[in-house]
Amino acid sequence: PAPPFAPPPAAARPVPADPALASLYDYDAFLAPGSSAPAARAKPRSPPRSKYISGLLSAAAERERERERVEERGVQRERAKEQAEGEFLDKEKFVTAAYAERLREMEEDE
């Protein structure tokens, strides 16, 4: 069923005897020429922006960086301990470019 506020279909509309009443069901006639709906006249709206999400995301990123720093400090302590014991002195050290970049970024942040 049609909603109660919808205009009746064209076939069901009565034809008024008075020509002044002929535009009775022409609801969009009051609009500016060329537009067919009130939405066409409305100013386009920008999408809504969240008030707090940017702060939450930056706080989460900072917590992630701090967690990585703590983890890296633990790894460095473990390496220093192993080096002091002489456990891996005869082994080669491999450092990837990505890891070296991460270490450099962490030093810059501190």
N, C-alpha and C positions, 0 to 999 in steps of 0.2 A: 504494500500500500504506500501511496505517496504521502510525504509529510503534510501536516495540516496547513503549513504556510506556503506551499508550492502553488503556483497559478494553475488553473485548470487547463487541460490540454486544449489545443486550438479547436478541435472538433466539438468539444463539450461547451465551449464558450457561447453564451447567448449573443445574438447579433442585436445590438441596441437600435431602437428606432431613431433616436436622436444622434446625428453625426458628431456632436460634441462629446458624446459618451463612447465613441468608437475607439478612442485610445485608452479606455479604462484599464485594459490588461497590458498595456505597453509600459511596463514598469521601468524600463531602461531609457525611455525617451528623455528623461530629465538630465541624462549624462551628456558630457561634451560630445560633439560629433566625432565619430571615428572610434570611440571607445564603447565597448559593449557590456562592461561590468565595472562596479566600483573598484575592484582590485586593479583594474587597468590604470586608474587615476592615482592610486596609492603610491607613495614613494617606496622604492625597494628597500627592504630592511637588511642590515648586515646580520650575519648569524650571531646569536648570543655568545658572549664571552664569559667564561667562568671567572668568578671573582678570586678564588683561592688556589686553583689548580697550578698556576705557575709557581707559587710559593711552595706548594707541596712537592712539585717535581724538582725544584732546585734543592730543597732540603733532602730529598731522597738521593739525589746525585751526590751531595756533600757527604751523606752517611756512607754511600758506596765507596767514595774516594777514601774516607777515613778507615773503613774496613779493610780496603786494599793496603793502605799504609801500615796498619797494625799487622796484617798478614805478612807483608814484605819485611817488616822489622823482625818478626819471628824467624823468617827464613834467613835473614842476614845474621842473626844471633847464632842460629844453628850452623851456618857456614863458618862463622868465626870460630866456633867451638871445634868443628871438624878440622879446620886448618891448624888450630893450636895443638891438637892431638896428632897432627901429621897424617891423618887418615887417608886423604886423597891427594897427597903431594905428587905422586907419580902419575896421576891421571891428567888428561887434557881438560881445559875449561872451554865450554861452548856457550856463547851468548848470541842469541838470535837478534836480528835488527829490531824486531818488534819489542823484545824484552828490553833492549838497550834504550829504545825510544820511551818505553814506559818508565824506566828508571830515571831518565832525564826529566820527564814530565813531573815525576814525583818530587825530584830535587827542586824543581822550579816552584812547585806549590808550597814547599816548606819554607 
